[in-house]
Amino acid sequence: MRGFRWPPPPDSGPRTWGPGPGGPRTGRPALPEPETELVTTPHGVRLERLVTGTGDPVTVFAHGLGNGIATTRPFGSGVTGRKVFFQFRGHGRSDAPDGPWNYLDLARDLRAIADLGGASRAFGASLGAGALSRLLAESPERFDKLVFFLPAVLDEPRGPVARERITDLLEAVESGDASAVADVVSLEMPAAVRNTPAGWAYLRQRLDQLLRDGLAEGLAALAEQTSLPEISDLAAVTAPALVIGCAGDDLHPVEVAERLAAALPQATLHVYDRPGVLWTERADLRDRISGFLNG
């Protein structure tokens, strides 16, 4: 992989794949990957887990489709107490039981990790937000505080743009073609940062993980599914919740965030005025999440 040069590296960035003197010298480097563990859940699926921090309370972090522990850790950087990160089935080193899967399966994964870690608070991003909403529909009093970042689906299926992006990512990873994967992953970044050292570092980390671990075929069925039978199923959730959306995000329509916030009795909604907030509003996002959970 050291010869991989897509996209064309920025002038101050790397000329080859992998660590070394050609690594990015400016921008925010990706967090290093610490050693994780495989834990066996009560429903028989082994899931990859990372626990950081000390003390109480404990917060569980659920990632988006095609993402994982490494891309979810920044959300917890300012959160106090222990933090439990994990990989859903079909991601990373977690098991990939025979599919197809649904959001109830993901909710079981999330519940198992939360129970094993003693988590009283939960964060869900995109796919993870869908799994969290399904868990709450089954057990509305499970958590004391909730954060939903860029929810993508509730009781209506994802739109065609999102379904196509999911399909493209799964097909690219299955092909093993680094350039094809890079084409899809680069769309996660605002155009202005794609050819910067920070953008290159992010792309390099994502490609390394996806091409090393792959993504299970069972994830494909999720693109057509809803996370909830009825959005009214969330009416019994009384925990304070923070719902974060972005205007102009085709994969995570702001209307989904608005409907979720309206359905949760104790929710606060914050909408950023443009997508790509992990790049453009990183400090504000970190402070907003940690301020809510730590308060």
C-alpha atoms as a printed R data frame, in Angstrom:
    type eleno elety resid chain resno       x       y      z
1   ATOM     1    CA   MET     A     1   0.000   0.000  0.000
2   ATOM     2    CA   ARG     A     2   2.984   2.366  0.253
3   ATOM     3    CA   GLY     A     3   2.638   3.225 -3.420
4   ATOM     4    CA   PHE     A     4  -0.994   4.299 -3.153
5   ATOM     5    CA   ARG     A     5  -1.320   7.962 -4.151
6   ATOM     6    CA   TRP     A     6  -5.027   8.710 -4.389
7   ATOM     7    CA   PRO     A     7  -6.020  11.499 -4.108
8   ATOM     8    CA   PRO     A     8  -2.954  13.438 -5.271
9   ATOM     9    CA   PRO     A     9  -1.195  14.254 -1.987
10  ATOM    10    CA   PRO     A    10  -1.034  17.915 -0.913
11  ATOM    11    CA   ASP     A    11   2.305  19.669 -1.164
12  ATOM    12    CA   SER     A    12   2.882  19.446  2.570
13  ATOM    13    CA   GLY     A    13   1.475  15.940  2.894
14  ATOM    14    CA   PRO     A    14   2.587  12.388  2.315
15  ATOM    15    CA   ARG     A    15   3.970  11.033 -0.943
16  ATOM    16    CA   THR     A    16   3.546   7.374 -0.023
17  ATOM    17    CA   TRP     A    17   1.161   5.236  1.966
18  ATOM    18    CA   GLY     A    18   1.942   4.489  5.592
19  ATOM    19    CA   PRO     A    19   3.829   6.221  8.412
20  ATOM    20    CA   GLY     A    20   7.206   7.789  8.007
21  ATOM    21    CA   PRO     A    21   8.802  11.089  6.977
22  ATOM    22    CA   GLY     A    22   6.157  11.554  4.272
23  ATOM    23    CA   GLY     A    23   3.345  11.751  6.864
24  ATOM    24    CA   PRO     A    24   1.215  14.867  7.160
25  ATOM    25    CA   ARG     A    25   3.005  17.668  8.966
26  ATOM    26    CA   THR     A    26   0.039  19.924  9.472
27  ATOM    27    CA   GLY     A    27  -3.632  19.421 10.216
28  ATOM    28    CA   ARG     A    28  -5.154  17.130 12.804
29  ATOM    29    CA   PRO     A    29  -3.747  13.582 12.653
30  ATOM    30    CA   ALA     A    30  -6.063  10.646 13.089
31  ATOM    31    CA   LEU     A    31  -6.183   9.160 16.570
32  ATOM    32    CA   PRO     A    32  -3.954   6.102 16.864
33  ATOM    33    CA   GLU     A    33  -5.719   2.790 17.200
34  ATOM    34    CA   PRO     A    34  -5.279   1.316 20.682
35  ATOM    35    CA   GLU     A    35  -5.537  -2.368 21.495
36  ATOM    36    CA   THR     A    36  -9.145  -3.533 21.637
37  ATOM    37    CA   GLU     A    37 -10.771  -6.684 22.996
38  ATOM    38    CA   LEU     A    38 -13.432  -9.097 21.815
39  ATOM    39    CA   VAL     A    39 -16.293  -9.618 24.264
40  ATOM    40    CA   THR     A    40 -18.982 -12.279 24.064
41  ATOM    41    CA   THR     A    41 -22.524 -10.922 24.401
42  ATOM    42    CA   PRO     A    42 -25.522 -12.734 25.903
43  ATOM    43    CA   HIS     A    43 -26.984 -13.119 22.396
44  ATOM    44    CA   GLY     A    44 -23.863 -14.964 21.253
45  ATOM    45    CA   VAL     A    45 -22.265 -12.333 19.015
46  ATOM    46    CA   ARG     A    46 -18.667 -11.376 19.817
47  ATOM    47    CA   LEU     A    47 -18.138  -7.632 19.528
48  ATOM    48    CA   GLU     A    48 -14.955  -5.573 19.444
49  ATOM    49    CA   ARG     A    49 -14.752  -3.137 22.347
50  ATOM    50    CA   LEU     A    50 -12.527  -0.396 23.735
51  ATOM    51    CA   VAL     A    51 -12.933   1.102 27.213
52  ATOM    52    CA   THR     A    52 -11.195   4.366 28.093
53  ATOM    53    CA   GLY     A    53 -11.327   6.763 31.018
54  ATOM    54    CA   THR     A    54 -12.089   6.038 34.662
55  ATOM    55    CA   GLY     A    55 -14.921   6.388 37.122
56  ATOM    56    CA   ASP     A    56 -18.612   7.040 36.717
57  ATOM    57    CA   PRO     A    57 -20.793   7.760 34.879
58  ATOM    58    CA   VAL     A    58 -20.237   5.412 31.951
59  ATOM    59    CA   THR     A    59 -21.150   6.416 28.386
60  ATOM    60    CA   VAL     A    60 -21.507   4.014 25.459
61  ATOM    61    CA   PHE     A    61 -20.749   5.305 21.955
62  ATOM    62    CA   ALA     A    62 -22.416   3.760 18.881
63  ATOM    63    CA   HIS     A    63 -20.877   4.471 15.462
64  ATOM    64    CA   GLY     A    64 -22.260   4.970 11.964
65  ATOM    65    CA   LEU     A    65 -22.395   2.487  9.098
66  ATOM    66    CA   GLY     A    66 -18.932   1.741  7.732
67  ATOM    67    CA   ASN     A    67 -17.302   3.577 10.633
68  ATOM    68    CA   GLY     A    68 -16.155   2.277 13.999
69  ATOM    69    CA   ILE     A    69 -14.212   2.877 17.164
70  ATOM    70    CA   ALA     A    70 -11.536   5.127 15.650
71  ATOM    71    CA   THR     A    71 -14.001   7.563 14.070
72  ATOM    72    CA   THR     A    72 -16.260   7.627 17.155
73  ATOM    73    CA   ARG     A    73 -13.611   8.336 19.774
74  ATOM    74    CA   PRO     A    74 -13.366  12.077 19.023
75  ATOM    75    CA   PHE     A    75 -16.989  12.529 20.123
76  ATOM    76    CA   GLY     A    76 -16.024  11.452 23.637
77  ATOM    77    CA   SER     A    77 -12.820  13.464 23.966
78  ATOM    78    CA   GLY     A    78 -14.344  15.911 26.469
79  ATOM    79    CA   VAL     A    79 -16.728  13.513 28.200
80  ATOM    80    CA   THR     A    80 -15.944  12.591 31.808
81  ATOM    81    CA   GLY     A    81 -16.071   9.100 33.309
82  ATOM    82    CA   ARG     A    82 -15.543   5.812 31.520
83  ATOM    83    CA   LYS     A    83 -16.252   5.634 27.783
84  ATOM    84    CA   VAL     A    84 -17.170   2.415 26.016
85  ATOM    85    CA   PHE     A    85 -16.633   2.250 22.267
86  ATOM    86    CA   PHE     A    86 -17.465  -0.778 20.163
87  ATOM    87    CA   GLN     A    87 -17.976  -2.085 16.651
88  ATOM    88    CA   PHE     A    88 -21.409  -3.256 15.559
89  ATOM    89    CA   ARG     A    89 -21.693  -6.695 13.970
90  ATOM    90    CA   GLY     A    90 -20.142  -6.764 10.512
91  ATOM    91    CA   HIS     A    91 -17.609  -4.048 11.379
92  ATOM    92    CA   GLY     A    92 -13.974  -4.377 12.406
93  ATOM    93    CA   ARG     A    93 -13.210  -7.576 14.308
94  ATOM    94    CA   SER     A    94 -16.791  -8.050 15.494
95  ATOM    95    CA   ASP     A    95 -18.648 -11.158 14.412
96  ATOM    96    CA   ALA     A    96 -20.755 -11.195 11.269
97  ATOM    97    CA   PRO     A    97 -23.512 -13.744 11.961
98  ATOM    98    CA   ASP     A    98 -25.656 -14.946  9.093
99  ATOM    99    CA   GLY     A    99 -27.869 -12.143  7.795
100 ATOM   100    CA   PRO     A   100 -29.857 -10.307  6.800
101 ATOM   101    CA   TRP     A   101 -29.863  -8.063  9.859
102 ATOM   102    CA   ASN     A   102 -32.229  -5.376 11.085
103 ATOM   103    CA   TYR     A   103 -32.143  -2.526 13.584
104 ATOM   104    CA   LEU     A   104 -33.414  -4.791 16.342
105 ATOM   105    CA   ASP     A   105 -30.218  -6.822 15.899
106 ATOM   106    CA   LEU     A   106 -28.141  -3.642 16.181
107 ATOM   107    CA   ALA     A   107 -30.131  -2.585 19.249
108 ATOM   108    CA   ARG     A   108 -29.240  -5.934 20.853
109 ATOM   109    CA   ASP     A   109 -25.556  -5.293 20.141
110 ATOM   110    CA   LEU     A   110 -25.781  -1.845 21.684
111 ATOM   111    CA   ARG     A   111 -27.748  -3.028 24.701
112 ATOM   112    CA   ALA     A   112 -25.284  -5.856 25.383
113 ATOM   113    CA   ILE     A   113 -22.271  -3.550 25.306
114 ATOM   114    CA   ALA     A   114 -24.070  -0.992 27.479
115 ATOM   115    CA   ASP     A   115 -25.101  -3.628 30.008
116 ATOM   116    CA   LEU     A   116 -21.675  -5.267 30.159
117 ATOM   117    CA   GLY     A   117 -20.039  -1.872 30.687
118 ATOM   118    CA   GLY     A   118 -22.619  -0.506 33.121
119 ATOM   119    CA   ALA     A   119 -23.376   2.470 30.861
120 ATOM   120    CA   SER     A   120 -26.011   4.961 32.012
121 ATOM   121    CA   ARG     A   121 -25.567   7.375 29.095
122 ATOM   122    CA   ALA     A   122 -25.548   6.753 25.354
123 ATOM   123    CA   PHE     A   123 -24.328   8.465 22.195
124 ATOM   124    CA   GLY     A   124 -25.391   7.326 18.730
125 ATOM   125    CA   ALA     A   125 -24.171   8.615 15.365
126 ATOM   126    CA   SER     A   126 -26.151   7.932 12.175
127 ATOM   127    CA   LEU     A   127 -26.577   4.132 12.140
128 ATOM   128    CA   GLY     A   128 -25.827   4.156 15.863
129 ATOM   129    CA   ALA     A   129 -28.566   6.741 16.399
130 ATOM   130    CA   GLY     A   130 -30.992   4.396 14.670
131 ATOM   131    CA   ALA     A   131 -29.913   1.487 16.858
132 ATOM   132    CA   LEU     A   132 -30.244   3.668 19.949
133 ATOM   133    CA   SER     A   133 -33.747   4.788 19.000
134 ATOM   134    CA   ARG     A   134 -34.788   1.157 18.496
135 ATOM   135    CA   LEU     A   135 -33.337   0.169 21.876
136 ATOM   136    CA   LEU     A   136 -35.269   3.008 23.520
137 ATOM   137    CA   ALA     A   137 -38.492   1.947 21.828
138 ATOM   138    CA   GLU     A   138 -38.048  -1.419 23.561
139 ATOM   139    CA   SER     A   139 -36.655  -0.052 26.871
140 ATOM   140    CA   PRO     A   140 -37.486   3.679 27.201
141 ATOM   141    CA   GLU     A   141 -35.927   4.030 30.662
142 ATOM   142    CA   ARG     A   142 -32.594   2.332 29.880
143 ATOM   143    CA   PHE     A   143 -30.409   5.486 29.870
144 ATOM   144    CA   ASP     A   144 -30.216   8.691 31.924
145 ATOM   145    CA   LYS     A   145 -28.888  10.909 29.105
146 ATOM   146    CA   LEU     A   146 -28.897  10.588 25.323
147 ATOM   147    CA   VAL     A   147 -27.096  12.172 22.387
148 ATOM   148    CA   PHE     A   148 -28.153  11.596 18.781
149 ATOM   149    CA   PHE     A   149 -25.705  12.861 16.158
150 ATOM   150    CA   LEU     A   150 -26.950  13.086 12.561
151 ATOM   151    CA   PRO     A   151 -29.830  10.587 12.832
152 ATOM   152    CA   ALA     A   152 -30.499   9.133  9.389
153 ATOM   153    CA   VAL     A   153 -33.609   6.987  9.713
154 ATOM   154    CA   LEU     A   154 -36.645   6.595 11.956
155 ATOM   155    CA   ASP     A   155 -39.954   5.167 10.756
156 ATOM   156    CA   GLU     A   156 -39.362   5.986  7.091
157 ATOM   157    CA   PRO     A   157 -36.618   4.422  4.904
158 ATOM   158    CA   ARG     A   158 -33.513   6.338  3.876
159 ATOM   159    CA   GLY     A   159 -33.663   8.357  0.686
160 ATOM   160    CA   PRO     A   160 -32.153   7.215 -2.638
161 ATOM   161    CA   VAL     A   161 -28.925   9.219 -2.213
162 ATOM   162    CA   ALA     A   162 -28.167   7.568  1.121
163 ATOM   163    CA   ARG     A   163 -29.054   4.096 -0.132
164 ATOM   164    CA   GLU     A   164 -26.790   4.542 -3.163
165 ATOM   165    CA   ARG     A   165 -23.880   5.731 -1.013
166 ATOM   166    CA   ILE     A   166 -24.204   2.728  1.295
167 ATOM   167    CA   THR     A   167 -24.330   0.344 -1.667
168 ATOM   168    CA   ASP     A   168 -21.326   2.025 -3.295
169 ATOM   169    CA   LEU     A   169 -19.259   1.744 -0.108
170 ATOM   170    CA   LEU     A   170 -20.066  -1.920  0.432
171 ATOM   171    CA   GLU     A   171 -19.289  -2.779 -3.196
172 ATOM   172    CA   ALA     A   172 -16.016  -0.831 -3.154
173 ATOM   173    CA   VAL     A   173 -14.839  -2.513  0.052
174 ATOM   174    CA   GLU     A   174 -15.830  -5.925 -1.307
175 ATOM   175    CA   SER     A   175 -13.772  -5.277 -4.451
176 ATOM   176    CA   GLY     A   176 -10.635  -4.576 -2.418
177 ATOM   177    CA   ASP     A   177  -9.802  -1.719 -4.800
178 ATOM   178    CA   ALA     A   178  -8.236   1.052 -2.713
179 ATOM   179    CA   SER     A   179  -9.019   3.720 -5.305
180 ATOM   180    CA   ALA     A   180 -12.673   2.705 -5.455
181 ATOM   181    CA   VAL     A   181 -12.939   2.852 -1.665
182 ATOM   182    CA   ALA     A   182 -11.179   6.219 -1.634
183 ATOM   183    CA   ASP     A   183 -13.675   7.595 -4.156
184 ATOM   184    CA   VAL     A   184 -16.551   6.820 -1.800
185 ATOM   185    CA   VAL     A   185 -14.870   7.697  1.498
186 ATOM   186    CA   SER     A   186 -13.659  11.058  0.188
187 ATOM   187    CA   LEU     A   187 -17.297  12.118 -0.099
188 ATOM   188    CA   GLU     A   188 -17.479  12.075  3.705
189 ATOM   189    CA   MET     A   189 -15.261  15.179  3.746
190 ATOM   190    CA   PRO     A   190 -16.076  18.718  2.618
191 ATOM   191    CA   ALA     A   191 -14.485  19.414 -0.761
192 ATOM   192    CA   ALA     A   192 -12.254  22.090  0.762
193 ATOM   193    CA   VAL     A   193 -10.404  19.612  2.991
194 ATOM   194    CA   ARG     A   194 -10.081  16.603  0.684
195 ATOM   195    CA   ASN     A   195  -6.670  17.599 -0.627
196 ATOM   196    CA   THR     A   196  -5.200  18.816  2.666
197 ATOM   197    CA   PRO     A   197  -2.886  17.029  5.101
198 ATOM   198    CA   ALA     A   198  -5.737  16.592  7.597
199 ATOM   199    CA   GLY     A   199  -7.996  15.216  4.895
200 ATOM   200    CA   TRP     A   200  -5.296  12.844  3.733
201 ATOM   201    CA   ALA     A   201  -4.723  11.591  7.287
202 ATOM   202    CA   TYR     A   202  -8.443  10.883  7.694
203 ATOM   203    CA   LEU     A   203  -8.656   9.115  4.336
204 ATOM   204    CA   ARG     A   204  -5.573   7.038  5.103
205 ATOM   205    CA   GLN     A   205  -6.994   5.907  8.442
206 ATOM   206    CA   ARG     A   206 -10.381   5.008  6.938
207 ATOM   207    CA   LEU     A   207  -8.853   3.083  4.027
208 ATOM   208    CA   ASP     A   208  -6.506   1.177  6.300
209 ATOM   209    CA   GLN     A   209  -9.378   0.043  8.519
210 ATOM   210    CA   LEU     A   210 -11.845  -0.754  5.732
211 ATOM   211    CA   LEU     A   211  -9.386  -2.661  3.561
212 ATOM   212    CA   ARG     A   212  -7.991  -4.535  6.548
213 ATOM   213    CA   ASP     A   213 -11.272  -5.526  8.235
214 ATOM   214    CA   GLY     A   214 -13.835  -5.205  5.437
215 ATOM   215    CA   LEU     A   215 -17.593  -4.795  5.865
216 ATOM   216    CA   ALA     A   216 -20.028  -7.694  6.065
217 ATOM   217    CA   GLU     A   217 -22.602  -8.309  3.345
218 ATOM   218    CA   GLY     A   218 -25.340  -8.368  5.984
219 ATOM   219    CA   LEU     A   219 -25.093  -4.572  6.284
220 ATOM   220    CA   ALA     A   220 -26.566  -4.073  2.812
221 ATOM   221    CA   ALA     A   221 -30.095  -4.871  3.942
222 ATOM   222    CA   LEU     A   222 -30.039  -1.998  6.449
223 ATOM   223    CA   ALA     A   223 -30.130   0.580  3.661
224 ATOM   224    CA   GLU     A   224 -33.763  -0.293  2.921
225 ATOM   225    CA   GLN     A   225 -34.971  -0.557  6.515
226 ATOM   226    CA   THR     A   226 -36.456   1.704  9.151
227 ATOM   227    CA   SER     A   227 -35.182   1.760 12.714
228 ATOM   228    CA   LEU     A   228 -38.633   2.122 14.280
229 ATOM   229    CA   PRO     A   229 -42.060   0.669 13.515
230 ATOM   230    CA   GLU     A   230 -43.628   3.944 14.685
231 ATOM   231    CA   ILE     A   231 -41.969   7.137 15.850
232 ATOM   232    CA   SER     A   232 -44.591   7.362 18.594
233 ATOM   233    CA   ASP     A   233 -42.754   4.441 20.226
234 ATOM   234    CA   LEU     A   234 -40.363   7.043 21.669
235 ATOM   235    CA   ALA     A   235 -43.051   8.901 23.612
236 ATOM   236    CA   ALA     A   236 -42.186   7.075 26.834
237 ATOM   237    CA   VAL     A   237 -38.517   8.134 26.796
238 ATOM   238    CA   THR     A   238 -38.104  10.663 29.607
239 ATOM   239    CA   ALA     A   239 -34.300  11.001 29.666
240 ATOM   240    CA   PRO     A   240 -32.857  14.360 28.596
241 ATOM   241    CA   ALA     A   241 -31.682  14.126 25.001
242 ATOM   242    CA   LEU     A   242 -29.542  16.244 22.688
243 ATOM   243    CA   VAL     A   243 -30.311  15.835 18.984
244 ATOM   244    CA   ILE     A   244 -27.781  17.272 16.518
245 ATOM   245    CA   GLY     A   245 -28.534  17.728 12.827
246 ATOM   246    CA   CYS     A   246 -27.094  19.580  9.834
247 ATOM   247    CA   ALA     A   247 -28.849  21.530  7.123
248 ATOM   248    CA   GLY     A   248 -27.929  20.404  3.627
249 ATOM   249    CA   ASP     A   249 -26.824  16.883  4.552
250 ATOM   250    CA   ASP     A   250 -28.318  14.487  2.003
251 ATOM   251    CA   LEU     A   251 -27.319  11.389  3.969
252 ATOM   252    CA   HIS     A   252 -28.749  12.681  7.255
253 ATOM   253    CA   PRO     A   253 -31.713  14.924  6.378
254 ATOM   254    CA   VAL     A   254 -32.328  17.644  8.933
255 ATOM   255    CA   GLU     A   255 -36.007  16.690  8.900
256 ATOM   256    CA   VAL     A   256 -35.088  13.381 10.573
257 ATOM   257    CA   ALA     A   257 -33.357  15.225 13.415
258 ATOM   258    CA   GLU     A   258 -36.324  17.574 13.764
259 ATOM   259    CA   ARG     A   259 -38.827  14.707 13.910
260 ATOM   260    CA   LEU     A   260 -36.695  12.819 16.420
261 ATOM   261    CA   ALA     A   261 -36.403  15.853 18.700
262 ATOM   262    CA   ALA     A   262 -40.151  16.401 18.500
263 ATOM   263    CA   ALA     A   263 -40.835  12.744 19.386
264 ATOM   264    CA   LEU     A   264 -38.590  12.717 22.470
265 ATOM   265    CA   PRO     A   265 -40.328  14.435 25.416
266 ATOM   266    CA   GLN     A   266 -37.126  15.930 26.906
267 ATOM   267    CA   ALA     A   267 -35.088  16.686 23.773
268 ATOM   268    CA   THR     A   268 -33.056  19.729 22.783
269 ATOM   269    CA   LEU     A   269 -32.387  20.182 19.062
270 ATOM   270    CA   HIS     A   270 -29.315  21.871 17.609
271 ATOM   271    CA   VAL     A   271 -28.967  22.269 13.855
272 ATOM   272    CA   TYR     A   272 -25.721  23.368 12.198
273 ATOM   273    CA   ASP     A   273 -26.159  25.453  9.081
274 ATOM   274    CA   ARG     A   274 -23.977  23.278  6.829
275 ATOM   275    CA   PRO     A   275 -22.723  19.680  6.716
276 ATOM   276    CA   GLY     A   276 -19.195  18.541  7.502
277 ATOM   277    CA   VAL     A   277 -19.287  19.744 11.118
278 ATOM   278    CA   LEU     A   278 -16.545  17.344 12.175
279 ATOM   279    CA   TRP     A   279 -14.271  19.493 10.043
280 ATOM   280    CA   THR     A   280 -15.828  22.951 10.299
281 ATOM   281    CA   GLU     A   281 -17.283  22.971 13.838
282 ATOM   282    CA   ARG     A   282 -15.166  20.403 15.642
283 ATOM   283    CA   ALA     A   283 -14.489  22.430 18.789
284 ATOM   284    CA   ASP     A   284 -18.089  23.575 19.114
285 ATOM   285    CA   LEU     A   285 -19.359  20.038 18.565
286 ATOM   286    CA   ARG     A   286 -16.983  18.638 21.194
287 ATOM   287    CA   ASP     A   287 -18.013  21.287 23.725
288 ATOM   288    CA   ARG     A   288 -21.701  20.849 22.972
289 ATOM   289    CA   ILE     A   289 -21.636  17.075 23.494
290 ATOM   290    CA   SER     A   290 -19.399  17.124 26.565
291 ATOM   291    CA   GLY     A   291 -21.282  20.064 28.090
292 ATOM   292    CA   PHE     A   292 -24.569  18.216 27.776
293 ATOM   293    CA   LEU     A   293 -23.319  14.851 29.046
294 ATOM   294    CA   ASN     A   294 -21.163  16.294 31.834
295 ATOM   295    CA   GLY     A   295 -23.760  18.765 33.057
